[in-house]
Amino acid sequence: MTRAVVLFSGGLDSTACLYWAKENYDEVIMLTINYGSNEERVTNKVAEFFSKELNIPLKIIGLGFLEEFSKLRGTTLVGGETPKVTAQELENLEIAQETAKSVWVPARNVVLIAVAASLLDALGGGDIIVGFNAEEGVTFPDNTPEFVEKMNNMLKYGAMSDIKVVAPLIELDKKGIARLLKEFGAKYEYSNSCYMPKGFTKDGKPIHCGECESCIRRHRGLIDGVGEDRTVYRVQPRI
């Protein structure tokens, strides 16, 4: 029997991973990790929605120490105001890197993978499914193939069970991920990519700000990839 734990953060990438894992593994577990981020309340409800939609068990775990360390570092993703950017500014690598630094949670993917690995080690092994992709790999070093390779090398020594990190989207940009979601027939409008979401519509769709980096990348990927975007935005993103 094959087993996978999907690190689910609520956005397009982890939603695509969830649908992909559902088709490729016998047993799938969703793992959502809370660390005090601005979108945490929305993320948890999104996770609950897709857990019911796909009939996949969900574990939500809180890491108070990661919230404390994030505040110590001053990341805007935890208790701050994340930067507003334009699509044109994101084309400037220097600006994109500064935005990435602003929302950086200290060693987040190292910590999250370690938590998922601990769960799988207790269950007897399996794969950790992550939503790393080529577009975000440009500005986030922990979204790259090199990072996946090094984490897998570490897991050979750090776990008693056979565990590895699998990144099915690693060669895709947001356009490619949008196309994959369409192939799956995914209800992506119930996912959340926004750093500063504004709650929910009456029918349960997250309300995106439309002005943060993540909203811009989401909207651009959906429009360029599948020609439509069913996401609800407070301010319509400009691309």
GICORBEL-V704134 format. One record per residue. N is the residue number from 1. RES is the residue in three letters. NEAR is the number of other C-alpha atoms within 10 Angstrom. D_LAST is the distance of its C-alpha to the last C-alpha in Angstrom with 2 decimals. Layout:
BEGIN
n res near d_last
N RES NEAR D_LAST
N RES NEAR D_LAST
END
This chain:
BEGIN
n res near d_last
1 MET 6 44.46
2 THR 11 40.98
3 ARG 20 39.23
4 ALA 26 35.73
5 VAL 27 34.23
6 VAL 27 30.46
7 LEU 24 28.94
8 PHE 29 26.75
9 SER 25 24.22
10 GLY 25 22.54
11 GLY 21 19.09
12 LEU 25 17.83
13 ASP 27 19.73
14 SER 22 23.03
15 THR 27 22.86
16 ALA 26 22.66
17 CYS 25 25.51
18 LEU 28 27.50
19 TYR 18 27.47
20 TRP 18 28.23
21 ALA 21 31.10
22 LYS 18 32.49
23 GLU 12 33.03
24 ASN 13 34.40
25 TYR 15 36.73
26 ASP 11 39.79
27 GLU 16 39.10
28 VAL 23 35.76
29 ILE 23 35.41
30 MET 24 32.31
31 LEU 23 32.41
32 THR 23 30.27
33 ILE 21 31.10
34 ASN 20 30.89
35 TYR 21 30.90
36 GLY 20 30.01
37 SER 21 26.22
38 ASN 19 24.35
39 GLU 22 23.17
40 GLU 20 26.64
41 ARG 13 27.87
42 VAL 22 24.85
43 THR 25 24.98
44 ASN 18 28.67
45 LYS 19 28.30
46 VAL 22 25.60
47 ALA 25 28.06
48 GLU 19 30.85
49 PHE 16 28.97
50 PHE 24 28.35
51 SER 17 31.86
52 LYS 11 33.29
53 GLU 11 30.99
54 LEU 12 31.97
55 ASN 12 35.37
56 ILE 16 34.81
57 PRO 14 36.69
58 LEU 20 34.75
59 LYS 15 35.88
60 ILE 13 34.31
61 ILE 12 35.67
62 GLY 12 35.44
63 LEU 14 35.60
64 GLY 12 36.65
65 PHE 11 37.22
66 LEU 20 33.59
67 GLU 21 32.55
68 GLU 14 35.27
69 PHE 16 34.21
70 SER 24 30.52
71 LYS 18 31.68
72 LEU 10 34.03
73 ARG 14 31.25
74 GLY 17 29.07
75 THR 22 25.99
76 THR 21 23.56
77 LEU 23 23.03
78 VAL 25 26.60
79 GLY 15 27.46
80 GLY 15 25.01
81 GLU 15 21.80
82 THR 20 18.91
83 PRO 17 16.61
84 LYS 15 13.46
85 VAL 20 10.75
86 THR 17 7.44
87 ALA 18 5.25
88 GLN 9 7.61
89 GLU 13 10.45
90 LEU 16 10.25
91 GLU 10 11.04
92 ASN 10 14.13
93 LEU 12 16.59
94 GLU 12 18.73
95 ILE 14 16.24
96 ALA 19 15.20
97 GLN 14 18.96
98 GLU 13 19.75
99 THR 20 17.42
100 ALA 17 19.15
101 LYS 14 22.48
102 SER 18 21.80
103 VAL 20 21.42
104 TRP 18 24.06
105 VAL 22 26.87
106 PRO 17 30.09
107 ALA 12 30.77
108 ARG 14 29.04
109 ASN 17 28.82
110 VAL 12 32.35
111 VAL 14 33.61
112 LEU 19 31.87
113 ILE 20 33.10
114 ALA 17 36.53
115 VAL 17 36.66
116 ALA 24 35.72
117 ALA 25 38.29
118 SER 18 40.93
119 LEU 16 40.43
120 LEU 24 40.69
121 ASP 17 43.67
122 ALA 11 45.39
123 LEU 11 44.72
124 GLY 14 45.92
125 GLY 21 42.81
126 GLY 24 39.67
127 ASP 22 36.08
128 ILE 24 33.37
129 ILE 28 30.04
130 VAL 27 26.97
131 GLY 24 23.24
132 PHE 27 22.74
133 ASN 23 20.21
134 ALA 18 19.42
135 GLU 17 15.90
136 GLU 21 17.29
137 GLY 17 20.51
138 VAL 14 19.15
139 THR 19 19.19
140 PHE 17 21.57
141 PRO 11 24.97
142 ASP 18 26.15
143 ASN 21 23.68
144 THR 20 25.32
145 PRO 18 28.07
146 GLU 11 30.41
147 PHE 17 30.11
148 VAL 19 30.90
149 GLU 13 33.84
150 LYS 11 35.27
151 MET 19 35.00
152 ASN 16 36.83
153 ASN 13 39.49
154 MET 12 39.99
155 LEU 18 40.34
156 LYS 13 43.22
157 TYR 9 45.17
158 GLY 15 43.73
159 ALA 18 44.46
160 MET 14 47.58
161 SER 18 45.70
162 ASP 14 43.59
163 ILE 23 40.00
164 LYS 24 36.94
165 VAL 23 33.18
166 VAL 20 31.22
167 ALA 19 27.50
168 PRO 17 26.67
169 LEU 22 22.94
170 ILE 19 23.64
171 GLU 15 22.66
172 LEU 17 19.49
173 ASP 19 15.82
174 LYS 24 13.60
175 LYS 21 13.45
176 GLY 19 17.21
177 ILE 25 17.66
178 ALA 29 15.90
179 ARG 18 18.32
180 LEU 21 21.16
181 LEU 22 20.61
182 LYS 16 20.75
183 GLU 10 23.95
184 PHE 13 25.43
185 GLY 10 24.67
186 ALA 20 23.34
187 LYS 15 22.66
188 TYR 22 19.49
189 GLU 16 18.69
190 TYR 24 21.67
191 SER 28 20.30
192 ASN 29 18.73
193 SER 28 16.27
194 CYS 27 15.97
195 TYR 25 17.94
196 MET 25 19.02
197 PRO 23 19.31
198 LYS 15 20.88
199 GLY 15 23.45
200 PHE 15 23.68
201 THR 10 23.78
202 LYS 7 27.30
203 ASP 7 26.86
204 GLY 14 25.79
205 LYS 22 22.02
206 PRO 25 20.48
207 ILE 24 18.45
208 HIS 26 15.40
209 CYS 23 14.54
210 GLY 28 10.75
211 GLU 23 10.74
212 CYS 23 12.32
213 GLU 22 11.41
214 SER 21 12.56
215 CYS 28 10.55
216 ILE 23 7.17
217 ARG 22 8.97
218 ARG 24 10.48
219 HIS 26 7.87
220 ARG 21 6.20
221 GLY 23 9.94
222 LEU 24 11.17
223 ILE 16 9.23
224 ASP 16 9.93
225 GLY 19 13.25
226 VAL 16 14.82
227 GLY 12 12.93
228 GLU 13 13.05
229 ASP 17 12.47
230 ARG 13 15.65
231 THR 22 14.76
232 VAL 18 15.82
233 TYR 18 13.73
234 ARG 12 15.45
235 VAL 11 12.42
236 GLN 15 9.58
237 PRO 20 6.44
238 ARG 14 3.80
239 ILE 13 0.00
END
